Amino acid sequence: MRGKYTLVKHFWLSCAHRVPGAGKCERIHGHNYKVTFCVQGYQLDGQQMLIDFRQVKHAIEKKFDHHLLNDFPEFNPQQGGSAPTTEKVAEVFFNIIDELCAKKENKPVVKWVEVQETNEAYARYERV
C-alpha cells in the first residue's frame, strides 16, 4: 500500500490594501492575515520533507509583509492584476507556493491556500 503525505501550515502576515468599490474598504487599511496552506505528495525530499514550510513562508513574507498590496502588479488592475480582495490574495499566494512545489524533485502539490482577513472571514483558493 502506498501512502500520501499531507502538510498543513499557517503563518501570519501584516499587509495593507484598498479595495475599489467596496465601501469603507476603499480606504487604505491593514490586516494581520492568517495564511494557511496545504501541500500533498507521495514522496519526501532528501530532508524527509514534502517542502520546507519555512521556504514557503519566507517567499511570501519577503515580498508582501508590511507592504501595501496595491503597489504590486498582481494586485493592480492598471498593471494587469486584480484588486487585492481576500480571494485574489489567496490565489496569488497559491501560485507562489505552486511555483515552489514545481521546482522540487519530489513534486509535491499545493492543494489549497486559505487567507483569513478577519475573525469572521476567510477565502480559500484550491486546485480542482
PyMOL commands that set and color helices and strands:
alter all, ss='L'
color gray80, all
select helices_A, chain A and resi 23-26+53-64+69-71+73-75+77-79+86-102
alter helices_A, ss='H'
color red, helices_A
select strands_A, chain A and resi 5-17+29-41+67-68+109-116+122-126
alter strands_A, ss='S'
color yellow, strands_A
deselect
rebuild
show_as cartoon
